[in-house]
Amino acid sequence: MRKPVALILLLLSSAAAQAAEGHSHGVGHLNASLEGDVFSVELELPLESLLGFEREPKSAQDLARVRELATLLRSGDSLLLPSPAAGCALTGVRLASAAIPPELLGEKATPAAAGASEQEHADLDAHYRFKCARPAELKRLEVAFFDTFKRLRVIEARLVTSKVQRAARLTGSSRGLVW
């Protein structure tokens, strides 16, 4: 019973450390955890690196780009590739951003989400959940964001399982988190 609590506390402390580091264009953050047969991946990515802007979409072109982005991110199993031997299947995706109305991301509107923030820098948070048939075979996560999002230069990645903790700096030429 203590392992899930420890994993949660570690991921929360990682998120707090990332928040303290601040926002940087071209730099994303990834937290991954494996608990039983559930593999969870959380990404925090600068909107500027994904869309080229960090504000609420205003023009028809902006709206189309956001919808295209949401569609692409929802097909997370083409962007996040767990070890094939583990037999992981994507079972859930959640997207959120302070600058983009949830409906544009394919999420339900909430009263708290009404009225996008006018902050100077904005991120997109993506939460992916995979169910793995053979979790013991999960040894690698290939992150294929760099080919699609040319402004994204680095993803600072952290992984926590019941057996291992890892950190890696992922780039276009080194895109695998291995454990």
N, C-alpha and C positions, 0 to 999 in steps of 0.2 A: 504494500500500500504506500510505502514511502517513496518508491521510485518515481511514480507519476508526479508527486509533489516536488521532488527534486528536479525533475525535468522541467516542470513549469517554472519553478523559481529560477533555474538557470536561464531559460529563454527570456523570462521577464527582466533579469539583470542584463542580458545581452541587449534587449530592446532599450533599456534605460541608458546603457552605455552608448548605443547608436544615437539616441536622441541628444545626448550630451555632445557628441561629435559634430552635430549640425548637418545641414543640408549642403550637398555639393553636386553640381551638375556633372553628369557622366558617371556618378558613383552610386551604386545600389547596394542594398543589404539583403541577405538571405539568411533565414533561420530554418533549419530542418530538424525534425525529430522523428524517431521511430519508437512507437509504443505498441507492443504486441504486433498485430498485423497492419496497423495504421501508420502510414508515413505521411507526415504533414510538412508542407513547405510554405513559409511565409516570406513574401518579398516586399520590400519598400524601395520603390524606384522613382527617381525624379521625373515629373511629367515632362519637363523640358527634354529629357533624353528619349522619351517615348513619342511625344507629339510635336516638339519644337516650341511649345508654349506652356505656361504654368498658370493659366487663368481659366475662368469659366468660358467654355466655347461660346462664341457670339455669332459668327457667320455660318452660312450653310456649309461651307468648306470645313470649318472647325467641327461642326456637328457630325459631318460625315467621317472625319478622321477619328473622332472619339468613338463612334459606333464601330468603325473598322477595327480600332484598337481593342475594344471590348470583345468583339467576336474572336479576334486572334488570341487574346489572353484567356478566353474561356476554353479554347482548345489547348489547354495547358500541357496535354500529353505530347504535343509536338514541340513544346518549348522546354519542358522538363522531362528528362528521359532517365528514369531509374534503371538499374541493372536489369536487362531483359530476363535473366534467370530467376529473378524474384517474382515475376508474374504480377506486377503491380498494375492496377486499373484505376484511372481517375474517377473518383466518386463525388467530388464536390469542388466548386470554385466560388469564391466570394471576392468581389472587387469593391474598392472604396477610395474616394478622394475628397478632400475638403473643397476642391475647386470644381468638381464635376458632379452635377446632379445624379443621384443613384440610378434613376430610370435610364439614363444614357449608358450606364455601365451594365444594364440588365438586372439591376437589383430593385427591390421594393423601396418606395419612398418612405421615409420616416419623418416625423415632425422635427426631430433634431437635425435632420439633413436638409431641411428646407432653407433655401438661401445659401448659396455657395460662399465660401470664405473669400475675402479679398486679400489674403496674405500674399506677401511678396514671392515666396517660394512654396511650391506645392508638390506633393508626392502622390503616387498611386500605390495603394496597398493591395496586394493580391495574396489570397490564402487558398492553397491547394491541398486536397486530401486524396490520398491514394490508399486503396486496400490491396495488400500484397498476399498472394497465395503462398509464397515461400519467403517470408521476411528474413530468414537466416542467410538467404542468397543476395540480399540487398547490400551491395558493397560500393556502389558508385551512383552519383547523380550527375548526368551530363546536362549542362545549362546552355541551351541553344538560343539565347536571347541576342547574342552579339551580332549574328548575321542579319537579323531583322531590324534591330535598333542600333544604327550606326553611331549614334551619339553616346551610347552606353559604352564606357571604357572599362569599368571595373565593377565587380560585385564582390563585396566582402561577405564571405559565407561562414556560417557556423553550423555545426551538426552536433546533436546530442542523441545518444541511444543509451540503453541500459549498460552497454559494454564499452562505449568509446565516446570521446569528445574530440572534435576536430575543428580547426579553423583554416580557411584557405582564401587566397586572393585570386578570384577567377577573372580571366581576361579572354579576349577573342582567340588567343593562341593557347590558353590553358583554361579550359572551360569545364573540367571535371572535378567534382568534389569526391574524393576517394577515401574510403576507410576500411 
